Amino acid sequence: MSRPVRAGLIGTGFIGGVHAHAVRASGNILSRVAGSSPDRSAAAVGRLGAANGPGTAEEVATADDVDVVHICTPNHLHAALAELALKAGKHVVCEKPLATTSADARRLTGLAAEAGVVAAVPFVYRYYATVRDARARIAGGETGPLRLLHGSYLQDWLSDSADTNWRVDPALGGASRTFADIGVHWCDLVEFTSGHRITRLTARTLTAVGDRGGPVSTEDAATIMFETDRGAVGSLVVSQISPGRKNRLWFSLDGADASLSFDQELPETLWKGMREHTVVIPRGSSTTPGSARAYSFLPAGHPQGYQDCFDSFVADVYSAIRGGSPEGLPTFADGLRAARITEAVLGSADDGRWTAIGGEEGTWS
């Protein structure tokens, strides 16, 4: 494909705006948009820079002047819209969760493979330059064998009992809220960075606020212990009720010779710990492995952030559409893995047992 990629965007809220910016930043065209109502669709045309008039979700998913469909709707609509786009021969970028059940996620992954299209899920934290730095150092043996993988993903936007959102309703968001919304990001990032796969886990969930203008059944927080295929153990705390924590995705990967730690709220540095001393490695350091340098595209001291990660992700999707093979692009297979882990967390929290993670999907290696 030599001409610009033409994108259709379904869902025009916050994350839809992030997608639209990334489409434009990649030098491609936002062709059509669809919001949750005709008025919102019309307003989004100018606000998001669409080339053509608004349409319905179904029209955008099948339009002749759309090559790739970006799905940014509430979770319960993902599977049906992704299936419609795939059957129309479109490439698809679908927000996570890919689907609210692993059965639907598996079906979509199969449909994408049959269609031979690019089908991606925005696990965009993979695109921080310091994450790629950590990944390359671990793969190069700098830490020695990893023994302990641990961390947290903490937010506070539902910490007050008056706070609510469509995600609270399982009919719209799915059976899991906090883990499916942010816990899967942590798991994807740590598997991608470490090269380990979570093989089994035990989990506990907490619904601290039982009424948010109506009864609440989805979890506000969860704790998970797990084992990996390479003999490491780990733990994770996820929460949307931790006051003062805005988007604190943090991990520490502890090896025989060194530990590496990343904090998404302070993404310009990577912490490395050894017995004798610790160092803080800035993004763009001269010691950064060559495979990670492409993701540090601004001079050190000029911060790169979340939107930059999203821009890099969309650029990789469009590179793949043109026949390229970008390293580490998160696909529907990764969305399926996230769905499997989510169901394992809910199952373990329900029966109190250690639960195995099935399937061999995932493109992090």
C-alpha positions as CSV (number, residue, x, y, z in Angstrom):
1,M,0.0,0.0,0.0
2,S,1.7,3.2,-1.2
3,R,-1.1,5.7,-0.4
4,P,-1.9,6.8,3.2
5,V,-3.7,4.3,5.4
6,R,-7.4,5.4,5.9
7,A,-8.7,4.9,9.4
8,G,-12.2,4.6,10.7
9,L,-12.7,5.4,14.4
10,I,-15.6,4.1,16.4
11,G,-15.9,5.7,19.8
12,T,-15.0,9.4,20.2
13,G,-14.3,9.8,24.0
14,F,-10.9,10.2,25.6
15,I,-9.3,7.1,24.2
16,G,-10.8,7.8,20.8
17,G,-9.0,11.2,20.8
18,V,-5.7,9.5,21.6
19,H,-6.2,7.1,18.7
20,A,-7.1,10.0,16.3
21,H,-4.0,11.9,17.3
22,A,-1.8,8.9,16.7
23,V,-3.4,8.4,13.2
24,R,-2.6,11.9,12.3
25,A,0.9,11.7,13.8
26,S,1.7,8.7,11.6
27,G,1.0,10.8,8.5
28,N,-2.2,8.9,7.7
29,I,-5.8,9.8,7.3
30,L,-8.7,9.7,9.8
31,S,-11.4,9.0,7.2
32,R,-14.5,8.5,9.2
33,V,-15.7,8.6,12.8
34,A,-18.8,7.3,14.7
35,G,-19.8,8.3,18.2
36,S,-22.4,7.0,20.6
37,S,-25.1,9.3,19.0
38,P,-25.6,11.3,15.8
39,D,-24.8,14.6,17.6
40,R,-21.6,13.2,19.1
41,S,-20.6,11.8,15.8
42,A,-21.1,15.1,14.0
43,A,-19.2,17.1,16.7
44,A,-16.3,14.6,16.5
45,V,-15.7,15.2,12.8
46,G,-14.2,18.6,13.3
47,R,-12.8,18.0,16.8
48,L,-10.8,14.9,15.8
49,G,-10.0,16.0,12.2
50,A,-12.0,13.4,10.2
51,A,-11.8,13.9,6.4
52,N,-15.4,12.9,5.8
53,G,-18.8,13.2,7.4
54,P,-19.9,11.1,10.4
55,G,-21.5,7.7,10.2
56,T,-22.9,4.9,12.3
57,A,-20.6,2.4,13.9
58,E,-21.7,-0.2,11.3
59,E,-21.1,2.2,8.4
60,V,-17.6,3.0,9.6
61,A,-16.7,-0.7,10.1
62,T,-17.6,-1.5,6.5
63,A,-16.9,1.7,4.6
64,D,-15.0,1.5,1.3
65,D,-12.8,4.5,2.2
66,V,-11.6,2.8,5.5
67,D,-8.7,0.4,5.6
68,V,-8.3,0.0,9.3
69,V,-11.0,0.2,12.0
70,H,-10.1,1.5,15.5
71,I,-12.7,0.3,18.1
72,C,-12.8,2.6,21.2
73,T,-16.3,1.8,22.5
74,P,-17.4,0.4,25.8
75,N,-16.2,-3.2,26.3
76,H,-19.5,-5.0,25.5
77,L,-19.5,-3.7,21.9
78,H,-15.9,-4.8,21.1
79,A,-16.6,-8.3,19.9
80,A,-19.5,-7.6,17.6
81,L,-17.8,-4.6,16.0
82,A,-14.5,-6.3,15.5
83,E,-16.2,-9.3,13.9
84,L,-18.1,-7.0,11.5
85,A,-14.9,-5.2,10.5
86,L,-13.0,-8.4,10.0
87,K,-15.7,-9.9,7.9
88,A,-15.6,-6.7,5.8
89,G,-11.8,-7.4,5.2
90,K,-10.6,-4.5,7.4
91,H,-7.5,-4.4,9.5
92,V,-8.6,-3.8,13.2
93,V,-7.2,-2.0,16.2
94,C,-9.5,-3.0,19.2
95,E,-9.1,-1.5,22.6
96,K,-8.7,-4.0,25.4
97,P,-10.4,-6.1,26.6
98,L,-10.6,-7.6,23.1
99,A,-13.8,-9.2,24.3
100,T,-15.4,-9.8,27.7
101,T,-15.1,-13.6,27.5
102,S,-12.1,-15.7,26.4
103,A,-14.5,-17.6,24.0
104,D,-15.2,-14.4,22.1
105,A,-11.6,-13.4,22.1
106,R,-10.5,-16.8,20.8
107,R,-13.2,-16.6,18.0
108,L,-12.0,-13.1,17.0
109,T,-8.3,-14.2,17.0
110,G,-9.3,-17.0,14.6
111,L,-11.3,-14.8,12.3
112,A,-8.3,-12.3,12.1
113,A,-6.0,-15.2,11.2
114,E,-8.4,-16.5,8.5
115,A,-8.8,-13.0,7.1
116,G,-5.0,-12.4,6.9
117,V,-5.3,-8.9,8.2
118,V,-3.4,-7.0,10.9
119,A,-5.4,-7.2,14.2
120,A,-3.9,-5.3,17.1
121,V,-4.7,-4.5,20.8
122,P,-3.2,-1.4,22.3
123,F,-0.9,-2.7,25.0
124,V,1.0,0.5,24.5
125,Y,3.1,0.5,27.7
126,R,5.4,-1.8,25.7
127,Y,6.4,1.3,23.8
128,Y,8.2,3.2,26.6
129,A,11.8,3.5,25.6
130,T,12.9,2.5,29.1
131,V,10.7,-0.6,28.9
132,R,12.5,-1.6,25.7
133,D,15.8,-0.9,27.4
134,A,14.9,-3.2,30.3
135,R,13.7,-5.9,27.9
136,A,17.0,-5.8,25.9
137,R,19.1,-5.9,29.1
138,I,17.3,-8.9,30.4
139,A,17.5,-10.7,27.1
140,G,21.2,-9.9,27.0
141,G,21.8,-11.6,30.4
142,E,22.5,-8.4,32.3
143,T,20.3,-9.3,35.2
144,G,21.0,-13.0,35.3
145,P,18.1,-15.4,35.6
146,L,15.0,-13.7,36.9
147,R,13.7,-15.0,40.2
148,L,11.0,-12.6,41.3
149,L,8.6,-10.5,39.3
150,H,6.5,-8.1,41.3
151,G,4.7,-4.8,41.3
152,S,1.4,-2.9,41.2
153,Y,-0.9,-0.9,39.1
154,L,-2.7,1.7,41.2
155,Q,-5.3,4.4,40.4
156,D,-7.7,6.5,42.5
157,W,-10.4,7.6,40.1
158,L,-13.0,5.3,41.9
159,S,-11.8,5.8,45.4
160,D,-14.9,7.9,46.5
161,S,-18.3,6.2,46.9
162,A,-19.8,9.0,44.7
163,D,-17.5,8.0,41.8
164,T,-19.0,5.9,39.0
165,N,-18.5,5.0,35.4
166,W,-20.0,2.7,32.7
167,R,-17.2,0.2,33.6
168,V,-18.9,-0.4,36.9
169,D,-21.8,-2.1,35.2
170,P,-20.8,-5.7,34.2
171,A,-23.3,-5.6,31.3
172,L,-21.2,-2.8,29.7
173,G,-17.7,-3.5,31.1
174,G,-17.7,-7.2,31.7
175,A,-17.4,-9.5,34.8
176,S,-14.1,-8.0,35.8
177,R,-13.4,-4.3,36.1
178,T,-10.1,-3.4,37.8
179,F,-8.1,-6.4,36.6
180,A,-9.6,-6.4,33.1
181,D,-9.0,-2.7,32.8
182,I,-5.5,-2.3,34.2
183,G,-4.2,-5.6,35.6
184,V,-4.0,-7.1,32.2
185,H,-1.7,-4.1,31.2
186,W,0.7,-5.0,34.0
187,C,0.7,-8.7,33.1
188,D,1.3,-8.0,29.4
189,L,4.1,-5.6,30.1
190,V,5.9,-7.9,32.6
191,E,5.6,-10.9,30.3
192,F,6.8,-8.8,27.4
193,T,9.7,-7.3,29.3
194,S,10.9,-10.4,31.2
195,G,10.3,-13.1,28.6
196,H,8.5,-15.2,31.3
197,R,4.9,-16.4,31.0
198,I,2.5,-16.7,33.9
199,T,1.5,-20.3,34.2
200,R,-0.7,-20.4,37.2
201,L,-2.0,-18.0,39.8
202,T,-4.1,-17.5,42.9
203,A,-6.1,-14.3,43.4
204,R,-8.3,-12.4,45.8
205,T,-10.6,-9.5,44.9
206,L,-12.1,-6.7,46.8
207,T,-15.3,-4.7,46.2
208,A,-14.8,-1.9,48.8
209,V,-17.7,0.3,47.5
210,G,-20.8,-1.9,47.2
211,D,-23.1,0.9,45.9
212,R,-22.3,3.6,43.4
213,G,-25.8,4.8,42.7
214,G,-26.7,1.1,42.4
215,P,-25.3,-2.2,43.6
216,V,-21.7,-3.0,42.5
217,S,-20.5,-6.6,41.8
218,T,-17.2,-5.9,40.0
219,E,-13.9,-5.6,41.9
220,D,-12.3,-2.4,43.1
221,A,-9.0,-4.1,43.7
222,A,-7.2,-7.4,43.4
223,T,-4.1,-9.2,44.6
224,I,-2.5,-12.0,42.7
225,M,0.4,-14.4,43.4
226,F,1.8,-16.3,40.4
227,E,4.4,-18.7,39.0
228,T,6.1,-18.6,35.6
229,D,7.3,-21.0,33.0
230,R,10.9,-20.2,33.8
231,G,10.8,-20.9,37.6
232,A,10.2,-17.4,38.9
233,V,7.4,-16.4,41.3
234,G,5.7,-13.1,41.6
235,S,2.9,-10.9,43.0
236,L,0.7,-8.1,41.8
237,V,-1.6,-5.6,43.4
238,V,-4.1,-3.7,41.2
239,S,-6.5,-1.0,42.5
240,Q,-8.7,1.8,41.3
241,I,-9.3,3.0,44.9
242,S,-5.8,4.1,46.1
243,P,-6.0,7.8,46.9
244,G,-3.2,9.8,45.3
245,R,-2.2,7.2,42.8
246,K,-3.2,8.4,39.3
247,N,-1.7,5.8,37.0
248,R,1.1,4.2,38.9
249,L,2.1,1.1,36.9
250,W,5.3,-0.1,38.6
251,F,7.3,-3.3,38.4
252,S,10.5,-4.8,39.7
253,L,12.2,-7.7,37.9
254,D,14.7,-9.2,40.3
255,G,17.5,-11.4,38.9
256,A,20.5,-13.3,40.2
257,D,22.8,-10.4,39.4
258,A,20.7,-7.3,39.1
259,S,17.1,-6.0,39.5
260,L,15.4,-3.6,37.1
261,S,12.5,-1.4,38.0
262,F,10.1,0.8,36.0
263,D,7.5,3.4,37.0
264,Q,5.0,4.6,34.4
265,E,4.6,7.9,36.2
266,L,8.3,8.4,36.0
267,P,9.1,6.8,32.7
268,E,12.2,8.7,31.7
269,T,14.4,6.6,34.0
270,L,15.1,2.9,34.6
271,W,16.3,1.8,38.0
272,K,19.0,-0.8,38.2
273,G,20.0,-2.4,41.5
274,M,23.0,-4.6,42.4
275,R,24.5,-5.7,45.7
276,E,27.3,-3.1,45.6
277,H,25.4,-0.1,44.2
278,T,22.3,1.1,42.4
279,V,22.1,3.4,39.3
280,V,19.4,5.4,37.7
281,I,19.6,5.0,33.9
282,P,18.1,7.9,31.9
283,R,16.2,7.3,28.7
284,G,18.7,7.7,25.8
285,S,21.7,6.6,27.9
286,S,24.8,5.6,26.1
287,T,24.5,2.2,27.7
288,T,21.1,1.5,26.2
289,P,21.2,-1.6,24.0
290,G,21.0,-0.9,20.3
291,S,17.7,-2.7,19.9
292,A,16.0,-0.3,22.3
293,R,17.4,3.0,20.9
294,A,14.8,3.5,18.2
295,Y,12.1,4.1,20.8
296,S,14.1,7.0,22.3
297,F,13.4,9.5,19.5
298,L,13.8,12.8,21.5
299,P,17.0,14.0,23.1
300,A,17.4,13.1,26.8
301,G,15.8,15.7,29.0
302,H,12.8,16.2,26.6
303,P,10.2,13.9,28.1
304,Q,8.4,11.2,26.1
305,G,5.0,10.1,27.5
306,Y,1.9,8.1,27.0
307,Q,0.8,9.7,23.8
308,D,4.2,9.1,22.3
309,C,3.8,5.4,23.2
310,F,0.4,5.4,21.5
311,D,1.8,7.2,18.4
312,S,4.6,4.5,18.2
313,F,2.1,1.7,18.5
314,V,-0.2,3.0,15.7
315,A,2.9,3.7,13.5
316,D,3.8,0.0,14.0
317,V,0.3,-1.2,13.2
318,Y,0.4,0.8,9.9
319,S,3.9,-0.4,9.1
320,A,2.5,-4.0,9.5
321,I,-0.4,-3.1,7.2
322,R,2.1,-2.0,4.6
323,G,3.9,-5.4,4.9
324,G,6.5,-4.6,7.6
325,S,7.3,-6.8,10.6
326,P,7.6,-4.4,13.6
327,E,9.1,-6.1,16.7
328,G,6.8,-6.6,19.7
329,L,3.5,-5.5,18.1
330,P,0.7,-6.6,20.4
331,T,-2.0,-8.5,18.5
332,F,-5.3,-10.2,19.0
333,A,-3.4,-13.2,20.3
334,D,-2.2,-11.0,23.2
335,G,-5.8,-9.8,23.7
336,L,-6.8,-13.5,24.0
337,R,-4.1,-14.1,26.5
338,A,-5.3,-11.2,28.6
339,A,-8.9,-12.6,28.5
340,R,-7.6,-16.0,29.7
341,I,-5.6,-14.5,32.6
342,T,-8.7,-12.4,33.6
343,E,-10.9,-15.5,33.7
344,A,-8.2,-17.3,35.8
345,V,-8.1,-14.4,38.2
346,L,-11.9,-14.4,38.6
347,G,-12.1,-18.2,38.9
348,S,-9.4,-18.3,41.6
349,A,-11.0,-15.5,43.5
350,D,-14.2,-17.4,43.4
351,D,-13.0,-20.8,44.6
352,G,-9.8,-19.9,46.4
353,R,-7.6,-22.3,44.4
354,W,-4.5,-22.0,42.3
355,T,-5.6,-21.8,38.7
356,A,-3.6,-22.7,35.5
357,I,-3.5,-20.4,32.5
358,G,-4.4,-22.2,29.4
359,G,-3.4,-21.5,25.8
360,E,-0.2,-20.8,24.0
361,E,-1.1,-17.4,22.5
362,G,0.9,-14.2,22.8
363,T,3.4,-12.4,20.6
364,W,5.6,-10.9,23.3
365,S,8.6,-13.1,22.6
